[in-house]
Each structure stands twice: as structure tokens, then as C-alpha cells.
Amino acid sequence: MYPAELVRPMKQDLAQAGFEELYTAEAVENAINQKGTTLVVVNSVCGCAAANARPAAKMSLRNLKKPDHLVTVFAGVDTEAVNAARDLMVPFPPSSPSMALFKDGELVHMIERHHIEGRPAEIIAENLTEAYNEYC
């Protein structure tokens, strides 16, 4: 577990962009099972989250089509919520950071850590916007 004061700015980065922070398994299940589309960002303290994942998630929201719901969980902090989110992302192995798009509770698009590391935020955002254009 990371200290709350260490991760606060990393959490606020997405919260200020409109992402709802989830802390429990019930909150994750309720968010993902809502009607419409839900983007789930598994946030983390790593450099690729700061340089690539969080900026990409925020950039992707400039698209005309975007998810109905935006939520985030934080790996290494919100353990119950992260585990619940990852359970719904099967068959993909756990990774952080990662992003998943759900439509009516079904996983329709996944971006794993290996798709984030070493890629510019703009490319990741483009990947997300293509998914939004298809599913949102």
C-alpha cells in the first residue's frame, strides 16, 4: 500500500478530469454494469501512468464520442476495487496502468500496460478514441 499523501496528486489528476474514484468492489460492479459505456482506468504510481496513461485518458475525452461514465481505481491503494475491476477484465492478466471500455457491462476494449509503456500519450488516446467511435 502506498501512503495516501503520495498518491493524492496522481488520483486528483483523473478526478479533476471527471473520473469518479471507486474504492469498493460493489462500487466497481455498479459502475461497470450501468447502461451505456464505462471507461475504467487502473491508475498507478509508475512513470508510464504519469507520462502516458493519465494524459492519454484525458486527451481521449476531447473526442466527439466518449464514454457515458468515467471511473478509476488505484493499484496499490484501492485493493478491493482494483481486484473487482480486474476480475471483470478477464481474460486479460492484471496490469497497471491499464484501461478498459465496457458497454452495458461487457468488456469491449482493453489497453494493457504493454500497450502503454513506451508509447506516446497521443497514440494511446487515438486507440481509445477509435474504441469510443465504435462503441459509444
Secondary structure, 3 states (H helix, E strand, C coil): CCCHHHHHHHHHHHHCCCCEECCCHHHHHHHHCCCCEEEEEEECCCHHHHHHHHHHHHHHCCCCCCCCEEEEEECCCCHHHHHHHHHCCCCCCCCCCEEEEEECCEEEEEECHHHHCCCCHHHHHHHHHHHHHHHC
